[in-house]
């Protein structure tokens, strides 16, 4: 079973600070997604990256896919309390099916 | 444009009982996924439907778990002889097709006493 490890597992920071969340695997993924999940709700897609080395920006969020398509990072600039939530990465196996493997999750809390 | 809905939102049952969890996907979405999420963890893949057929059921933990989607729309996840370890939030997601964005429902919280 492929595994996606996220680090850190928990992060509590002050408003205005920057942070980076990492998603690592020993396996290659054809694409990788980042989600944010609020309590009592399902995950909501933030971005999909498909090309090795790809960088995508979404306002204060910057996503990068590793050159070998085994890892990814999410960087948040000037975090705000509204960024609080569970951040999940998810990779699609390269085997031709659409079986999404989710990471272990990073719980972020941004204090005002 | 309603989103993905799941019923019930909460289900409490006793060990050994049978339960059914329902998912209503977004109209027109051909792909449907079931996941299980334990507290503080990421969702764990259970099964993926393309239309009426299960394209990948490799995540179902054992033969107590079964899912159907007879008309290619609504899906039901069935769990027989429930165990305390089955307690989790069961999430359903749908997408236009397998390689499109997944839209998740709010989940069904299952508690097995």
Interface residues (C-beta under 8 A of the other chain):
Chain A: X4 X6 X40 X41 X42 X43 X44 X45 X48 X88 X90 X92 X97 X98 X99 X100 X101 X102 X103 X104 X105 X107
Chain B: X4 X31 X33 X35 X40 X41 X42 X43 X44 X45 X48 X55 X56 X58 X59 X91 X93 X98 X99 X101 X102 X103 X104 X105 X106 X107
